[in-house]
């Protein structure tokens, strides 16, 4: 019976303005969540591309490093590296085809270290670089 008494005195229910404000706040919340999810999707896509590029670059670097694990091969390569040596290759990944530039050079001031750098580029002007130093075994 309380509802009947409140309705008769105009005390019950929601006013039109209350409902309108609630809908407005709900709409603003949905717009914000939609924008946030879009930016998260773009960030996830970029992270996925960087992860694949990193995997391809590390694989290329390891392929270059393996022949240098033998002392004689390392010394032979060291003697040929008076000037930095770069090779360009094409590598297929899961999503993209990469252009890899692998550069070998002596580490300045040392007699037993070779620096390996791998730079990747792929469609859209994206690039990724990684490097390491190999010490004579």
N, C-alpha and C positions, 0 to 999 in steps of 0.2 A: 503494500500500500504506500510505501514511501515514494515510489516512482510516480504514482498517480498524484500525490500531494505536490511533489517537486514540479511535475509538468503543469499543474494548475497554477502554480505561482511563478512559472518561468525560470526555475532554477536548474532544471535538468538538461542533459544532452550537451552537444557541442555547438558552438556558434559557427556560422559559415566561415568567418574569418579564421577560426581555429583550424578548420579542415583545410582551408586554402594555404595557410602557413605550413601545415604539416606536409602537404603535397609539394610545396615549393622547396622545403628543406630536403625532402626525399629526392626530388629531381636534381638538385644541386649535388647531392651525395653521389647519385648515379653517374653524373657527368664527370665528377672527379675520379671515381673508380675506373671509368672507361679510359680516361686519359692516362691514368697510372698504369693500367694493364697494357696499353699500347706501348708505352715507353719501356716497360719490362720486357715485352716481346721483342722489341728492337735490340735491347741490351743482350738478351739471350741469343739472338741471331748473330750478333757481333762476336759474342764469346765463343759460340760454336765455330765460327769461321777462324778465329784466332787459335782455337784449340787444334783444328785440323792443320792450319799452317805451321804451328809449333811442332806437331808430330812429323810433318813432311820435312821440315828443316832439320830436326834432330836426326831423322833417318838419313838424310843426305850427309850430315856432318859425320855420323858414325861410319858411313860407307867410305868417307874420305879418311877417317882416322885409322881404320883397321889396318891398311897397308903400312902405317907408320909405327905399328907396335913391334916391328922387328928392328933391331938396332942398325943393321946394315942398310935396310931400306930407308930408315930415318936419316942416316948420314948421307946417303945418296940424294935424297930429296932436299936436305939442308944445303948441300953443295950446289944444287941447281937453283936455289931460291935467292940468288943475288938481287933479283928484282921480284916483286910480288907476282904471283901467277894466278890468273883468274880463268875459270871455265864456266861456260853458260850451258845449261841443260834444261830440258822440259820434263816436268814431272806431273803425272796425273794423280790427283787426290780423289776423294770420294765426291766432293762437290765441284771442284775447280781444277783447271789445268794451270800449273804454276810454272813460272820461269825462275829458275834458280841460278844465282851467280855465286859460285864457290871460289873463295880467294884463300890462297896459302901464302904466308909471308913469314919472314924471320921476325922474332921478337927483338926489338932494338936493344943492343947492349948485352945480349946473351949469345952463348955458343951452343946451346942445346935445347932451344925452344922454338916450336913452330906454331904460329897462330892460324887457326882455321875460322873463317867467317862464311856464313851462308846467308844470303839475302834472297827473299822470295818476293815476287810481285804476282798479282793475279787480277782478274777483271775488276773494273771499277776503281782502278788506281790504288788498290790496297797493297800494303807491303809489310814484311816481317823480317827482322834480322836477329841472328843469334851467332855466338862465337865461343871459341874455347882455345886454350893453349895446351899443346901436347909437348911433354918433356921427354927427352931422349930416354928410351928404356934402358 
